[in-house]
Amino acid sequence: MCKASYWILAACVFVLAAGGQAESQVNTYVEHHQTDPAVAMNDNGDYVVVWRSHVADGRGGGVYARCFDSEAVPLSDEVQINISDVGVGNWSPAVEIDPSGGFVVAWVSAGEGDTDLVARLFDADGSAKTEELPVAVSWEAAASNPNIDMNSSGSFVVVWTNWYGDAYIGRSYAAARVYDADGVALSDEIAVSDRPQQNWPDVAMDESGRFVVSWIRMGDTYNRPYGEYIMIRQFEADGAPSGREVPLTDDLNSRWYGPAVEASKDSGFVVTWAAGPFPYDIIAQPFDSAAVPITPPYLVNTTIIGNQGHPCIASNGAEDYLIVWDCHNADGTGCRVKGQFCTADGEISGDELVLNSSSDGRHWYPDAAMAADGRYVVVWISENLDGSGYGIFSEIGAK
């Protein structure tokens, strides 16, 4: 699991997903850019897509959602998620869905120099159940990069980055907060780690409410070049740490980014990340419920020409995982969205997939979700060739 971030440089290639259907456009408002897509699917195959819609004058911008059934038939029009005033910026939405189709969205909201993180709960038809709920409560920190996961009871956890200080001497820390199915906070802000320079956290929750956080820890900005580490840490359902933070990488001559994590119902999990420097490849590693590695890290992509980036991961809750990424064509002609199934034992399953059908333009920043029976949905940004800006596209399929 992961959520796309429009400003992170990423990248894409060919072969249609077995069982895949034709891609379709999610957004109906097509003026200007639609970015930051995220998606969640329940075991019925129903899913919800969220994204940021930019505005013509460059001020503000809103978060929108649209609900679909298992056949990709829309169940709602575009629904505005934020209720902020004009001039308040809203971006980087993350979403999760419960078994009945109800969903929760967390996103960054900023106005008058303040950056905050809020969440809101909705019914399956897109009608709001709550007002905007404050998630980040550290007023002196700027919140960014939210991600979210939920179990079948509707309990959920939000993770994000808190930035303290200015752009030159500031420090960033990953944080988390746990909620029940009604959006009532079950914890205060949880410090994922007390070491600074944490970025891009992702989270996976199991059926018991326990969760694991992955993130990238940067080295000392005053001593460049500095190292980067992919880190993980497990937590109990109440947010208490259940172990020490664990580094998954230790080669400081390499570069890593974009860790994403997804769990099965029995608390096993898989972490995926991009490894470089250029060209980047997609790496994954499976773990058991005690965070003991099942295999060493392994290469996910089988096409090694071009730059692979921005990995995301989805799970059917059992043995199967779908890892999705984007890849720049080696000749610079464009960018494609690709995917690969793998197992909880670290085995590649089937051929590499190409999710988008068009070979023209750029198709990138994907997110993915999966149902228990192997059905999946992938969303991404596509460059509209008519010049109207980026749009949000999706494809559904089955393993």
C-alpha positions as a printed NumPy array, in Angstrom:
array([[  0.   ,   0.   ,   0.   ],
       [  1.001,   3.504,  -0.595],
       [ -0.219,   6.823,  -1.694],
       [  1.019,   8.768,  -4.705],
       [  2.849,  12.033,  -4.153],
       [  2.796,  14.271,  -7.204],
       [  6.191,  15.862,  -6.615],
       [  8.259,  12.715,  -6.116],
       [ 10.227,  11.904,  -9.259],
       [  9.268,   8.483, -10.432],
       [  8.994,   6.543, -13.5  ],
       [  7.522,   3.14 , -16.393],
       [  6.693,  -0.404, -19.975],
       [  4.479,  -3.461, -21.881],
       [  2.064,  -6.629, -21.585],
       [ -1.604,  -6.55 , -20.535],
       [ -2.708,  -7.84 , -17.143],
       [ -4.285, -11.268, -17.306],
       [ -7.939, -10.83 , -16.486],
       [ -7.588,  -7.048, -16.767],
       [-10.263,  -4.82 , -18.27 ],
       [ -9.851,  -1.678, -20.332],
       [ -8.677,   1.34 , -18.403],
       [-11.269,   4.004, -17.606],
       [-11.133,   7.634, -16.544],
       [-12.181,   8.254, -12.946],
       [-12.588,  12.039, -12.882],
       [-15.417,  13.775, -14.741],
       [-14.106,  17.307, -14.196],
       [-11.357,  17.49 , -16.811],
       [-10.125,  21.069, -16.629],
       [ -6.62 ,  21.536, -15.238],
       [ -4.666,  18.873, -13.321],
       [ -6.041,  15.963, -11.319],
       [ -3.246,  14.408,  -9.212],
       [ -2.401,  12.514,  -6.001],
       [ -4.585,   9.414,  -6.655],
       [ -5.205,   6.773,  -3.992],
       [ -7.562,   3.768,  -3.969],
       [ -9.084,   1.252,  -1.538],
       [-11.078,  -1.935,  -2.301],
       [-13.106,  -4.199,   0.01 ],
       [-13.655,  -7.939,  -0.323],
       [-16.861,  -7.385,  -2.332],
       [-14.731,  -5.739,  -5.001],
       [-16.286,  -2.319,  -4.394],
       [-13.715,   0.454,  -4.386],
       [-13.264,   4.17 ,  -3.872],
       [-10.767,   6.48 ,  -5.583],
       [ -9.615,   9.803,  -4.111],
       [ -7.474,  12.519,  -5.683],
       [ -6.583,  16.195,  -5.648],
       [ -8.263,  18.521,  -8.156],
       [ -6.271,  21.662,  -8.922],
       [ -8.044,  24.949,  -9.603],
       [ -7.588,  27.392, -12.436],
       [ -6.206,  30.317, -10.436],
       [ -3.678,  28.182,  -8.563],
       [ -5.291,  28.898,  -5.179],
       [ -6.536,  26.201,  -2.912],
       [ -7.461,  22.959,  -4.597],
       [ -9.826,  20.295,  -3.33 ],
       [ -9.864,  16.603,  -2.474],
       [-12.457,  14.544,  -4.334],
       [-13.664,  10.926,  -4.309],
       [-15.732,   8.627,  -6.484],
       [-17.204,   5.236,  -5.549],
       [-17.41 ,   2.205,  -7.874],
       [-18.799,  -1.32 ,  -7.741],
       [-16.809,  -4.449,  -8.572],
       [-17.488,  -4.008, -12.303],
       [-16.125,  -0.434, -12.294],
       [-19.649,   1.001, -12.569],
       [-19.777,   4.369, -10.75 ],
       [-21.883,   4.377,  -7.575],
       [-21.512,   8.116,  -7.107],
       [-20.605,  11.294,  -8.893],
       [-17.466,  13.138,  -7.839],
       [-17.786,  13.899,  -4.127],
       [-15.925,  16.81 ,  -2.557],
       [-14.201,  15.538,   0.567],
       [-12.909,  18.749,   2.12 ],
       [-15.197,  21.449,   3.475],
       [-12.465,  24.085,   3.718],
       [-12.934,  27.659,   2.517],
       [-11.757,  28.845,  -0.882],
       [ -8.047,  29.612,  -0.759],
       [ -7.241,  26.689,   1.543],
       [ -5.062,  24.09 ,  -0.153],
       [ -5.978,  20.402,   0.181],
       [ -3.757,  17.631,  -1.155],
       [ -2.142,  14.203,  -0.663],
       [ -5.312,  12.234,   0.168],
       [ -5.136,   8.683,   1.506],
       [ -8.169,   6.37 ,   1.711],
       [ -9.362,   3.099,   3.243],
       [-12.68 ,   1.247,   2.879],
       [-14.65 ,  -1.007,   5.249],
       [-16.567,  -4.205,   4.319],
       [-19.844,  -2.291,   3.83 ],
       [-18.273,   0.244,   1.467],
       [-17.969,   3.066,   3.983],
       [-14.635,   4.818,   3.791],
       [-12.292,   7.242,   5.526],
       [-10.062,   9.836,   3.863],
       [ -7.07 ,  11.581,   5.439],
       [ -5.39 ,  14.534,   3.74 ],
       [ -3.255,  17.625,   4.192],
       [ -5.093,  20.925,   4.54 ],
       [ -3.255,  24.251,   4.535],
       [ -4.376,  27.86 ,   4.881],
       [ -2.857,  31.131,   6.053],
       [  0.569,  29.553,   6.456],
       [ -0.575,  26.593,   8.578],
       [ -0.323,  22.993,   7.422],
       [ -2.593,  20.474,   9.112],
       [ -3.716,  16.886,   8.703],
       [ -7.409,  15.991,   8.88 ],
       [ -9.664,  12.996,   8.245],
       [-13.335,  12.483,   7.434],
       [-15.627,   9.421,   7.375],
       [-18.189,   8.668,   4.649],
       [-20.953,   6.169,   3.902],
       [-20.794,   3.878,   0.876],
       [-22.796,   6.336,  -1.243],
       [-20.349,   9.147,  -0.57 ],
       [-22.432,  10.989,   2.027],
       [-20.407,  12.402,   4.909],
       [-20.683,  10.803,   8.365],
       [-18.439,  13.287,  10.179],
       [-16.979,  16.745,   9.914],
       [-13.241,  17.151,   9.312],
       [-11.457,  15.472,  12.225],
       [ -8.052,  16.806,  13.33 ],
       [ -5.376,  14.104,  13.13 ],
       [ -2.066,  15.914,  13.648],
       [ -2.166,  17.944,  16.853],
       [  1.403,  19.266,  17.01 ],
       [  0.71 ,  22.895,  16.168],
       [  4.4  ,  23.708,  15.734],
       [  4.858,  21.014,  13.049],
       [  3.871,  20.977,   9.381],
       [  2.171,  17.696,   8.476],
       [  2.646,  15.886,   5.148],
       [  2.656,  12.491,   3.393],
       [ -0.335,  10.768,   5.067],
       [ -1.084,   7.087,   4.619],
       [ -3.827,   4.975,   6.171],
       [ -4.821,   1.351,   6.75 ],
       [ -7.893,  -0.338,   8.23 ],
       [ -8.958,  -3.795,   9.412],
       [-12.336,  -5.45 ,   8.791],
       [-13.812,  -4.05 ,  12.019],
       [-13.33 ,  -0.506,  10.675],
       [-10.554,   0.459,  13.091],
       [ -7.849,   2.396,  11.297],
       [ -4.449,   3.993,  11.753],
       [ -3.058,   7.102,  10.046],
       [  0.668,   7.764,   9.61 ],
       [  2.313,  10.948,   8.382],
       [  5.43 ,  13.125,   8.582],
       [  5.753,  16.041,  11.015],
       [  8.247,  18.713,   9.941],
       [  9.69 ,  20.982,  12.619],
       [ 11.658,  24.108,  11.741],
       [ 12.431,  25.717,   8.391],
       [ 13.516,  24.17 ,   5.115],
       [ 17.223,  24.468,   5.924],
       [ 17.646,  23.332,   9.523],
       [ 14.353,  21.56 ,  10.146],
       [ 13.803,  17.989,  11.279],
       [ 11.151,  15.5  ,  10.198],
       [  9.582,  12.735,  12.298],
       [  7.082,  10.024,  11.364],
       [  3.935,   9.954,  13.499],
       [  0.867,   7.714,  13.835],
       [ -2.585,   7.855,  15.416],
       [ -5.145,   5.078,  15.984],
       [ -8.947,   5.417,  15.569],
       [-12.024,   3.26 ,  16.054],
       [-14.631,   2.677,  13.337],
       [-16.533,   5.838,  14.304],
       [-13.491,   8.06 ,  13.961],
       [-12.879,   8.364,  17.707],
       [ -9.164,   8.673,  18.453],
       [ -7.863,   5.76 ,  20.522],
       [ -4.405,   7.271,  20.935],
       [ -2.594,  10.572,  20.922],
       [  0.094,  11.199,  18.342],
       [  2.554,   8.302,  18.419],
       [  6.227,   8.898,  17.698],
       [  7.293,   6.169,  15.29 ],
       [ 10.936,   6.791,  16.167],
       [ 12.901,   9.343,  18.173],
       [ 15.586,   9.624,  15.482],
       [ 15.188,  12.623,  13.147],
       [ 14.972,  12.796,   9.366],
       [ 12.117,  10.339,   8.831],
       [ 10.109,  10.578,   5.621],
       [  7.455,   8.817,   3.519],
       [  5.914,   6.557,   6.176],
       [  3.493,   3.819,   5.171],
       [  1.418,   1.542,   7.404],
       [ -0.255,  -1.88 ,   7.366],
       [ -2.776,  -3.073,   9.99 ],
       [ -3.736,  -6.684,  10.694],
       [ -7.077,  -8.033,  11.932],
       [ -6.124,  -7.681,  15.595],
       [ -5.365,  -3.986,  15.155],
       [ -1.589,  -4.427,  15.414],
       [  0.278,  -2.504,  12.759],
       [  3.69 ,  -2.08 ,  11.176],
       [  5.151,   1.186,   9.858],
       [  7.779,   1.483,   7.132],
       [  9.692,   4.675,   6.395],
       [ 12.936,   6.041,   5.034],
       [ 15.439,   7.533,   7.449],
       [ 17.795,  10.1  ,   5.966],
       [ 21.262,  10.766,   7.333],
       [ 22.659,  14.017,   8.721],
       [ 22.013,  16.88 ,   6.295],
       [ 25.13 ,  18.647,   7.586],
       [ 27.404,  15.808,   6.526],
       [ 26.64 ,  15.062,   2.884],
       [ 26.756,  12.689,   1.193],
       [ 24.7  ,  10.935,   3.784],
       [ 23.18 ,   7.503,   4.106],
       [ 19.581,   6.413,   3.74 ],
       [ 17.893,   3.477,   5.462],
       [ 14.594,   1.701,   4.876],
       [ 13.181,   1.157,   8.378],
       [ 10.275,  -0.791,   9.921],
       [  8.718,  -0.966,  13.389],
       [  5.769,  -2.905,  14.802],
       [  3.108,  -1.536,  17.167],
       [  0.338,  -2.958,  19.317],
       [ -3.308,  -2.075,  18.662],
       [ -3.165,   0.747,  21.223],
       [ -0.127,   2.281,  19.522],
       [  2.505,   1.023,  21.96 ],
       [  5.723,  -0.102,  20.216],
       [  6.099,  -3.885,  20.234],
       [  9.756,  -3.877,  19.292],
       [ 12.711,  -1.793,  18.23 ],
       [ 12.925,  -0.1  ,  14.845],
       [ 14.726,  -2.33 ,  12.341],
       [ 16.792,  -1.195,   9.32 ],
       [ 16.246,  -3.235,   6.162],
       [ 19.095,  -1.643,   4.205],
       [ 22.635,  -0.711,   5.191],
       [ 24.548,   0.067,   1.993],
       [ 25.2  ,   3.8  ,   2.284],
       [ 26.628,   3.922,  -1.233],
       [ 23.211,   3.111,  -2.659],
       [ 20.04 ,   5.179,  -2.663],
       [ 16.603,   4.07 ,  -1.522],
       [ 13.17 ,   5.634,  -1.553],
       [  9.442,   5.033,  -1.522],
       [  8.999,   2.197,   1.01 ],
       [  5.509,   0.691,   1.082],
       [  4.164,  -2.078,   3.323],
       [  1.137,  -4.378,   3.307],
       [  0.048,  -7.06 ,   5.784],
       [ -1.878, -10.3  ,   5.662],
       [ -4.573, -11.159,   8.194],
       [ -2.12 , -13.289,  10.195],
       [  0.234, -10.316,  10.712],
       [  2.849, -11.367,   8.184],
       [  3.808,  -8.524,   5.872],
       [  5.81 ,  -7.529,   2.797],
       [  7.849,  -4.333,   2.365],
       [  8.756,  -2.976,  -1.064],
       [ 11.033,  -0.095,  -2.046],
       [ 13.03 ,   1.352,  -4.941],
       [ 16.792,   0.792,  -4.941],
       [ 19.323,   2.85 ,  -6.903],
       [ 21.125,   4.972,  -7.827],
       [ 19.889,   5.318, -11.405],
       [ 18.491,   3.238, -12.866],
       [ 16.277,   2.248,  -9.926],
       [ 14.807,  -1.247,  -9.476],
       [ 11.92 ,  -2.498,  -7.331],
       [ 12.878,  -4.625,  -4.319],
       [ 10.626,  -6.568,  -1.913],
       [ 11.117,  -8.574,   1.265],
       [  8.564, -10.717,   3.175],
       [  8.419, -11.005,   6.983],
       [  6.544, -13.175,   9.449],
       [  4.387, -11.805,  12.271],
       [  7.454, -11.3  ,  14.498],
       [  9.187,  -9.205,  11.795],
       [ 11.637, -12.028,  11.067],
       [ 12.645, -12.034,   7.364],
       [ 11.284, -14.988,   5.41 ],
       [ 13.698, -14.42 ,   2.521],
       [ 16.445, -11.924,   1.701],
       [ 15.36 ,  -8.89 ,  -0.355],
       [ 14.612,  -9.873,  -3.966],
       [ 14.175,  -8.14 ,  -7.31 ],
       [ 10.539,  -7.643,  -8.353],
       [ 10.8  ,  -6.166, -11.852],
       [ 11.875,  -8.497, -14.64 ],
       [ 12.329,  -5.699, -17.171],
       [ 15.555,  -3.975, -16.211],
       [ 15.69 ,  -1.404, -19.031],
       [ 14.48 ,   2.002, -17.879],
       [ 14.039,   3.47 , -14.435],
       [ 11.567,   1.765, -12.091],
       [ 10.057,   3.858,  -9.313],
       [  7.272,   4.691,  -6.878],
       [  6.363,   1.162,  -5.689],
       [  2.987,   0.427,  -4.087],
       [  1.689,  -2.854,  -2.682],
       [ -1.705,  -4.495,  -2.141],
       [ -2.674,  -7.801,  -0.496],
       [ -5.559, -10.264,  -0.645],
       [ -5.071, -10.81 ,   3.102],
       [ -3.572, -14.25 ,   2.588],
       [ -0.728, -15.431,   0.368],
       [ -0.884, -13.082,  -2.604],
       [  0.504,  -9.578,  -2.994],
       [  0.419,  -7.214,  -5.966],
       [  3.298,  -4.762,  -6.295],
       [  2.769,  -1.864,  -8.707],
       [  5.231,   0.775,  -9.884],
       [  5.916,   3.157, -12.751],
       [  8.76 ,   2.966, -15.246],
       [ 10.295,   5.418, -17.674],
       [ 10.934,   3.948, -21.085],
       [ 14.668,   3.785, -21.712],
       [ 14.361,   5.84 , -24.909],
       [ 12.603,   8.666, -23.071],
       [  9.358,   8.28 , -25.056],
       [  7.066,   7.986, -22.071],
       [  6.161,   6.254, -18.867],
       [  4.058,   3.147, -18.185],
       [  2.44 ,   1.581, -15.096],
       [  3.588,  -1.958, -14.36 ],
       [  2.809,  -4.658, -11.802],
       [  3.904,  -8.048, -10.531],
       [  2.232, -10.629,  -8.293],
       [  4.321, -12.224,  -5.567],
       [  3.63 , -14.545,  -2.651],
       [  4.042, -14.25 ,   1.102],
       [  6.991, -16.649,   0.724],
       [  8.855, -14.282,  -1.578],
       [  8.106, -16.008,  -4.875],
       [  7.343, -14.151,  -8.12 ],
       [  3.969, -15.301,  -9.471],
       [  3.248, -15.015, -13.205],
       [  4.536, -12.488, -15.709],
       [  5.151,  -8.796, -15.278],
       [  1.989,  -6.799, -16.016],
       [  1.442,  -3.553, -17.891],
       [ -1.652,  -1.869, -16.483],
       [ -2.167,   1.142, -18.759],
       [ -3.058,   0.55 , -22.405],
       [ -1.631,   3.675, -24.038],
       [  2.062,   3.842, -24.9  ],
       [  1.938,   7.602, -25.478],
       [  2.687,  10.196, -22.827],
       [  3.317,   9.731, -19.139],
       [  1.358,   7.354, -16.901],
       [  2.686,   7.339, -13.348],
       [  2.228,   7.704,  -9.562],
       [  0.132,   4.515,  -9.183],
       [ -1.742,   3.111,  -6.218],
       [ -3.322,  -0.342,  -5.892],
       [ -5.836,  -2.284,  -3.817],
       [ -6.9  ,  -5.927,  -3.745],
       [ -9.847,  -8.076,  -2.597],
       [ -9.673, -11.472,  -0.865],
       [-10.511, -13.362,  -4.07 ],
       [ -7.665, -11.791,  -6.051],
       [ -9.582,  -9.012,  -7.777],
       [ -7.626,  -5.79 ,  -7.887],
       [ -7.826,  -2.158,  -8.924],
       [ -4.919,   0.087,  -9.924],
       [ -5.138,   3.863, -10.325],
       [ -2.621,   6.328, -11.73 ],
       [ -2.129,   9.748, -13.32 ],
       [ -2.183,  10.005, -17.107],
       [ -1.097,  12.93 , -19.209],
       [ -4.093,  13.978, -21.306],
       [ -2.824,  14.376, -24.85 ],
       [ -5.45 ,  17.039, -25.61 ],
       [ -3.575,  19.465, -23.365],
       [ -6.237,  19.604, -20.654],
       [ -3.84 ,  18.461, -17.926],
       [ -3.434,  15.247, -15.976],
       [ -6.386,  12.915, -15.343],
       [ -6.991,   9.967, -13.01 ],
       [ -7.328,   6.556, -14.65 ],
       [ -7.994,   3.058, -13.341],
       [ -8.021,  -0.57 , -14.368],
       [ -9.623,  -3.52 , -12.607],
       [ -8.574,  -7.133, -13.019],
       [ -8.133, -10.466, -11.256],
       [ -5.156, -12.67 , -10.51 ]])
